Amino acid sequence: MTRDNLTSRAGLTMFARYLDRIGVAWFAERWLGQIRKSGKGSPASECLRQILLFLVDDTCRHLTQFDALKDDPGYAATIERRPQDLLSSHAVKRFCGNFTFGRIWLLRKLLQEVFIWRLTAGPPLPHTTFIIAVCNIDL
């Protein structure tokens, strides 16, 4: 037995893969795709994915932590993205600043769509319970 710890974010990779597998990107582009004001920057689906992973990680609750994570190649590997594809705190602020009341409604609709789709998709995958337990997700 060893006391070495490979990563404190071991469950984050599984949650990232789960988000990719259930198609959150498709739902995000469908409901929030028009939030992008120009072709520059990350798509809405990638912003939402990284923000959800940041919230689940819960290492730090400050948006400036995105800048520290952008410089961390280990975090990029954990969430299976290239380091240059990680969001900065300014990108997150711009993304969140583009939310009007109508877009907040769309975000709520997106989360509802994903939740209802998951309920009707059949029994949960065997590792879903593990992900929920590791990430402390309240249902």
C-alpha positions as CSV (number, residue, x, y, z in Angstrom):
1,M,0.0,0.0,0.0
2,T,1.2,3.5,-0.8
3,R,0.3,6.9,0.6
4,D,1.0,8.6,-2.7
5,N,-1.9,10.4,-4.2
6,L,-2.1,10.5,-8.0
7,T,-4.6,13.3,-8.0
8,S,-7.1,14.8,-5.7
9,R,-9.5,15.2,-8.7
10,A,-9.8,11.5,-9.6
11,G,-13.6,11.7,-9.8
12,L,-13.5,14.8,-12.0
13,T,-12.3,12.8,-15.0
14,M,-15.2,10.3,-14.6
15,F,-17.7,13.2,-14.3
16,A,-16.2,14.9,-17.4
17,R,-16.6,11.7,-19.4
18,Y,-20.2,11.3,-18.1
19,L,-21.0,14.9,-19.3
20,D,-19.6,14.0,-22.7
21,R,-21.4,10.7,-22.9
22,I,-24.8,12.0,-22.0
23,G,-24.5,14.8,-24.6
24,V,-24.5,17.9,-22.5
25,A,-22.7,19.7,-25.4
26,W,-25.6,18.9,-27.8
27,F,-28.2,20.3,-25.3
28,A,-26.0,23.4,-24.6
29,E,-25.6,24.2,-28.3
30,R,-29.3,23.7,-28.9
31,W,-30.4,25.9,-26.0
32,L,-27.4,28.3,-25.5
33,G,-25.6,28.3,-28.8
34,Q,-26.7,31.9,-29.6
35,I,-25.1,33.3,-26.4
36,R,-21.8,33.7,-28.3
37,K,-21.5,37.1,-29.7
38,S,-18.7,36.3,-32.2
39,G,-16.8,33.3,-33.6
40,K,-13.9,34.0,-31.3
41,G,-13.5,32.2,-28.0
42,S,-15.0,28.9,-26.7
43,P,-18.4,27.6,-27.7
44,A,-21.2,27.8,-25.1
45,S,-21.1,24.1,-24.7
46,E,-17.5,24.1,-23.7
47,C,-18.0,27.0,-21.3
48,L,-20.9,25.3,-19.6
49,R,-18.9,22.0,-19.4
50,Q,-15.9,23.7,-17.8
51,I,-18.1,25.7,-15.4
52,L,-19.9,22.5,-14.3
53,L,-16.6,20.7,-13.8
54,F,-15.3,23.7,-11.8
55,L,-18.4,23.7,-9.6
56,V,-18.2,20.0,-9.0
57,D,-14.4,20.2,-8.3
58,D,-15.1,22.7,-5.4
59,T,-11.4,23.2,-4.8
60,C,-11.9,27.0,-4.8
61,R,-15.0,29.1,-5.3
62,H,-13.4,32.2,-6.7
63,L,-13.6,32.8,-10.5
64,T,-10.0,33.8,-10.5
65,Q,-9.2,30.1,-9.9
66,F,-9.9,29.6,-13.6
67,D,-6.6,31.5,-14.3
68,A,-4.7,29.2,-12.0
69,L,-6.3,26.1,-13.6
70,K,-5.4,27.4,-17.1
71,D,-1.7,27.2,-16.1
72,D,-2.1,23.7,-14.7
73,P,-1.5,21.0,-17.4
74,G,-2.5,18.3,-14.8
75,Y,-6.0,19.8,-14.6
76,A,-6.2,20.0,-18.4
77,A,-5.4,16.3,-18.6
78,T,-7.9,15.5,-15.8
79,I,-10.8,17.1,-17.7
80,E,-9.4,15.8,-21.0
81,R,-8.7,19.1,-22.7
82,R,-5.6,20.8,-24.1
83,P,-4.2,23.5,-21.8
84,Q,-4.8,26.2,-24.4
85,D,-8.5,25.2,-24.5
86,L,-9.1,26.0,-20.8
87,L,-11.2,29.1,-19.9
88,S,-9.8,32.1,-18.2
89,S,-11.6,33.9,-15.5
90,H,-12.4,36.7,-18.0
91,A,-13.9,34.3,-20.4
92,V,-16.1,32.9,-17.7
93,K,-17.2,36.4,-16.6
94,R,-18.0,37.3,-20.2
95,F,-20.0,34.1,-20.6
96,C,-22.0,34.7,-17.4
97,G,-22.4,38.4,-18.3
98,N,-24.2,37.4,-21.5
99,F,-27.0,35.8,-19.5
100,T,-30.2,37.8,-19.7
101,F,-33.4,36.7,-18.0
102,G,-34.4,35.0,-21.2
103,R,-31.2,33.1,-21.3
104,I,-31.4,32.1,-17.7
105,W,-34.8,30.6,-18.6
106,L,-33.0,28.7,-21.4
107,L,-30.3,27.4,-19.0
108,R,-33.1,26.2,-16.7
109,K,-34.8,24.6,-19.7
110,L,-31.5,23.0,-20.7
111,L,-31.0,21.5,-17.2
112,Q,-34.6,20.3,-17.2
113,E,-34.2,18.7,-20.7
114,V,-31.1,16.8,-19.6
115,F,-32.7,15.7,-16.4
116,I,-35.9,14.5,-18.1
117,W,-33.9,12.8,-20.9
118,R,-31.8,11.0,-18.3
119,L,-34.9,9.8,-16.5
120,T,-36.5,8.4,-19.7
121,A,-33.2,6.9,-21.0
122,G,-33.5,3.8,-18.9
123,P,-31.8,2.6,-15.8
124,P,-28.7,4.5,-14.7
125,L,-25.3,3.3,-15.8
126,P,-23.5,1.3,-13.1
127,H,-20.9,4.0,-12.4
128,T,-23.5,6.8,-12.2
129,T,-24.1,6.1,-8.5
130,F,-20.4,6.2,-7.9
131,I,-20.0,9.5,-9.7
132,I,-22.9,11.0,-7.7
133,A,-21.3,9.8,-4.4
134,V,-17.8,11.0,-5.3
135,C,-18.9,14.4,-6.5
136,N,-21.3,15.0,-3.7
137,I,-24.2,15.7,-6.1
138,D,-27.5,16.2,-4.4
139,L,-30.5,14.9,-6.4
